[in-house]
Structures are given as structure tokens and as C-alpha cells.
Amino acid sequence: VGRMAVFRLGRRSKWRTVSLVDAVKTEFSFQLDSSSPDEFPVEARTVQPRTPTGTTIVIEGLLDEQTQRLTDKQLSWDLFSEFASYLFAWTKK
């Protein structure tokens, strides 16, 4: 589950998250590709203190098999479910 669940929606994804690490705002980014899901080097860099924290995911190569159309409601539920499980897994962070 987790980050690999994005492959239900598309073939590639670009992830960017900004968090507070030891009182310094740090941005982590990586890309996932369904052709090589185990290869995703993570880049980290310090960002300006005013940079908002949070995570952004850009999904490319959307999947649409015409039998289960990707609807706003379905997409919202899938993203909510994945985010909720992520938060549940990281309750100590």
C-alpha cells in the first residue's frame, strides 16, 4: 500500500514534501515509475523558513480503462484513504 498505491491511478508520480526537521524546513522529493517501482532516489534540500509544510503529488500517465472511469468522487476517496493510512502509520512524527 502507501506510495505504491498511486499506480492504481497512473503510471508515474512526482512527490514533494516539506517538513520541519531539527528546526529546519527541509524538502524531500522523488519520482515513482511503474516500470521500476523499487528505484526512487530521494533528494533532500533545505528550503526557506516561510515555505509551507505539506505534500504534493503529481500523477502522470493516468489510467482509464473505460470500465472504471476515474471520477472526481473515486479519486477523492482513493486519495483520502491513502492519506489517512499514511497519517495513521506515522502517528509518532
Disulfide bonds with the S-S distance in Angstrom:
none
